[in-house]
């Protein structure tokens, strides 16, 4: 089937937000792998789509007025796709703003702090000062636990982050909570968050979106890039 949406992404929590949303909305798309470990994000062709050089990004060739629209920033993309399809954002104005509120909470809190915690735990340079690493682990580790406590308290009184309906707020937050084991977080200590996490993880669209790009697709992309590099050097 011909796809009107091009997705530029990689296997990260931010990328998975958009692939989950596309799957949940039932939208066909063409995947373009941007290998951020190989510097693909700095290629001029990608920078023309996202001058910030970060994934994910999309190009909707059937955008407003039938004109192509390029978008970056995962939160903006989720809101755009919700508007385009009429899904996962409440129609009621008050409820809609509650959903947007929790989406912005993810964008400004969960994503940055979970990302920094992951860096200091698993990605810091080998020669990074030990005291700086220890400080980063405590600072961001504490904030990850605080944010999880906020979610657990919120979910004690409602099924989903925005209230009674699954929304873009849940779609944006789930891929980060999926990293809980990397932070040594025991969701058994947060029963409401654990219930939410299990329920969302059972959704077929979430399972599909979490596997984008698949390991096989990543391996194929790496092989194609290696072959291209070899030809260019001959």
C-alpha positions, 0 to 999 in steps of 0.5 A: 500500500502506498504510504503518505507518511514517512517516518524517520526514526530509530529504536529509542523511547522518543522514536517509539512514541511516534511508531506506537501512535502511527500503529494505534491510528492505523496509519500506513507509513514508510520507515526511514532508519536514522542510525544515531549511533552512526551519525545519520542524524547529521546528514544534510538530507535529514537536517533539511527535515529536522534542523535540530538533528534529532529523531523522530521526525515525519513528513506527511505528504498529504498534510494540511491543504494536501501539501507536504508537512515536515514535523519534528519533536515527538509531542508535536507529532503526536498532537498532529496525528491526533488532530489528523485522525481524531484519535487519542485526544478527547473531544471535550475541551477540558478533558483535552487540555488535561491530556495535553497537560500530561503530554507536556509533563512527559515532554518536560519531565519524564523524557529529559530526566529518564534520559539523563538517568540512563546516560549516567547509569549506562552511557557516560564516557569511561574517563568521566570523573567518578564524582560527576557520574555519582552526582548525575546518577543520584540527581537524575535517579532520584528524579526518576523515582519522584516522577514514577511516584507522581504517576503512581499517585495519579493512576490510583484514581484513574485508569490512564494519565489523562483520566478515563481514556487512553490518550497521547499522554499514555503513548508518550510516557509508556516507552520511557517507563518500559526502561524501568529495569535499566533504572533498577525500579521495581514496579511492584512497589508502585502497584497503580503504575504497574497496572497501567504499564501492564495494560498498555503493554498488552495493546497490539499496536503498542507491541508493534510500535515498540519494535520499530525499527526491528532488530532485523531492519536495523541489521539490514540497514547497517549492512546496506550502509556498509556496502555503500561505504565500500563501493564509495571507497573503491 
